[in-house]
Amino acid sequence: MTIVITGATGNTGGWIARHLIEAGVNVTVLVRNPKKLNQEIYQNACVLQGSLDDTEFVVQATKRAEALYWVVPSKVDAVNLRAWQRQVGNAAATAVRSNAIPYVVNLSSNGAHLPSGMGPISGLYEVEQMLNAVTQNVVHLRPGFFMENYLMQIDAIRTANSVFLPFAGDRRLAMIATQDIAEVAAKLLLHHDWSGQSVLGLHGPTDLSFDQAATILSQGLKRSIMHVQITLNQLRDGLLQMGASSNVAADYVEMWQGLSHPEYAPAEPRTAETSTPTSFSQFVQEKMLPLLKKSAVV
């Protein structure tokens, strides 16, 4: 069995690739920069270098694939982010159709049921539709807020004992560890006992408010950590300072604004199937605490 993985230098794709390699699967990874790959993947997978918006590359790289894990990567300097997402989605759809790839697992997002008003998440809505048009067997994973987003707050925690995000402290979202997403995806890629086109919400063990997350951080780090709501203008300025194009910054502001809206809720209800095991407290202990110890904070 040959399974093709995109996003192998990221959180979910990397975990999936390593798991499949350990399971004895022939794994092909599509990457822009092979130097960023985990050594286990680099040494044991077929590594093909190219860009996911290059349709010819994707078609050639996925020949003889029995399953495909598709991730639309971020591109902070895109002149038009939605157009670029559309191009990446078209590359995937063309490859799936041309190579008759029988099983596709697509990383989408909660909120992707909305074709507009959600920035890049609405771009994932379009990708879902493109894949639905070319394959009978596809699962669109719609996870909640990545716990890993807190890893980008390490410096703020170190210097200000604070987390700066454009959410009100009492805003509750489903928060999920990316390893839990990867575990679900790996099972779907390995075991083809499913069929049809479906959407699977993934919600972590419980919804959390951002104030609750700050309390859990405080308990885990044994110091007081505050959640500080920043304005959307501050978010935009921060994205621009990080090198985002004005279009990308505007799209991400729209996304955060959409997620913050009091009437927004995922289309997929929480069930036993959509609830995943890793708690935020466990994430703090296993992922954040080691990084902060390296920074000599705790």
Sequence and secondary structure as in RCSB ss.txt:
>XXXX:A:sequence
MTIVITGATGNTGGWIARHLIEAGVNVTVLVRNPKKLNQEIYQNACVLQGSLDDTEFVVQATKRAEALYWVVPSK
VDAVNLRAWQRQVGNAAATAVRSNAIPYVVNLSSNGAHLPSGMGPISGLYEVEQMLNAVTQNVVHLRPGFFMENY
LMQIDAIRTANSVFLPFAGDRRLAMIATQDIAEVAAKLLLHHDWSGQSVLGLHGPTDLSFDQAATILSQGLKRSI
MHVQITLNQLRDGLLQMGASSNVAADYVEMWQGLSHPEYAPAEPRTAETSTPTSFSQFVQEKMLPLLKKSAVV
>XXXX:A:secstr
 EEEEE TTSHHHHHHHHHHHHTT EEEEEES GGGS HHHHHHSEEEE  TT HHHHHHHTTT SEEEEE    
TT SSHHHHHHHHHHHHHHHHHHHT SEEEEE  TTTT SSSSTHHHHHHHHHHHHHTT S EEEEEE EEGGGG
GGGHHHHHHHSEEEESS TT EEEEE HHHHHHHHHHHHH     SEEEEEE  SSEEEHHHHHHHHHHHHTS  
EEEE  HHHHHHHHHHTT  HHHHHHHHHHHHHHH TT   SS   TTT  S  HHHHIIIIIHHHHHHTT  
